[in-house]
Amino acid sequence: MDFPARQRKLREHLATTRFDALLISHLPNIRYLCGFTGSTGFLLVEESGSVFFTDSRYDTQAHDEVKAAKVVIASKGLLLSVAAWLGRRRRRRWDIGLEAEHFILADKKRLHDLLPSGTRLRDAPALVERLRMVKDHDELERIRAAVNLGARLYARALKVLRHGLNKAGMKESEVAAEMEFAARRAGAEAMSFPTIIASGPRSALPHGRASDQPIRPGGFVVCDFGVILRGYCSDQTRTVWVGAASRRARHVYEAVREAQQAAVDAVRPGTRVGDVDAAARNVLRKAGLGRYFTHSTGHGVGLEIHEAPRVAAGQREILQPGMVITIEPGVYFPGHWGVRIEDMVAVTAGGREVLTPTSKDFLAV
């Protein structure tokens, strides 16, 4: 990972603002900029250089991991250490940008009280998140590896489902547990989010985490899962029918699949993310299912499972090569069942690359 280049890009943005420095508190942003993977730290970025602050628990780890920044081990609290560092610089006036979406209000007040007079703390826009939207080569390779590991879990889920349906009482949580165990054995650091195995009426819950409900014939099972591998997330959803499928179930599934493919086909550089969302909605609206699609079409993925850009109605962010987004339309009939299909898609110079390798054909188990 080219941490110096990332920090240079941030400084280029910083030079166009009224900030003298940015104090980065959001841990994924810190990891992106300097490589630190621990749970406590601040990164101060100025035009002249960067300083990383953490406590003694991370002394060895910080000196091993942190790149392109001086490491300061705080002995009396991180905020006090940051304030002392700034105070020693003896500038008449500091305008320090804080990450508005992440910096705790109480910490902001405490830091303000510790700083010398003439220092101003101001909310900064999401500069690092904007940089993170466009992935570099190393990031794309890590994301591909995470996607491929995650995709193998779907095969495991199908095997467990088929085996479990031969005995009474196979629970959603059992399927999820088998997938998560297989993920860790394959090298995943963790799951990207709590695994969703939602069957029957619970498949109509867009975020129906795996429960102790038995999986029974006569409904869909939504399988939504992902892994974290070398810091980067994957995200995939497949939906299968249990038992003999009705004509209605097949019709709805095919409509969602066509909507998902239409949105995938809309992905290319220069396209607004809102237009990708619209491509999926138009297909479902024509199929008479538009009002059952109740969430956005997708989101960015990287160091976090939900990143910019948001692929939703009215969003005007322009797709650029290097962006990685999900495409995941769904329809949900409360009390009955639901269907969702999701791939991860990278924007390329010539269009798109579907990263998820798993078939989307209708499947009954």
PyMOL commands that set and color helices and strands:
alter all, ss='L'
color gray80, all
select helices_A, chain A and resi 3-14+27-34+56-65+78-88+105-114+127-133+137-164+172-185+200-204+247-266+273-286+290-292
alter helices_A, ss='H'
color red, helices_A
select strands_A, chain A and resi 21-24+42-46+50-55+70-74+94-99+119-124+190-191+196-199+219-225+227-229+232-233+236-242+298-300+307-311+324-327+330-333+337-340+343-348+351-354
alter strands_A, ss='S'
color yellow, strands_A
deselect
rebuild
show_as cartoon
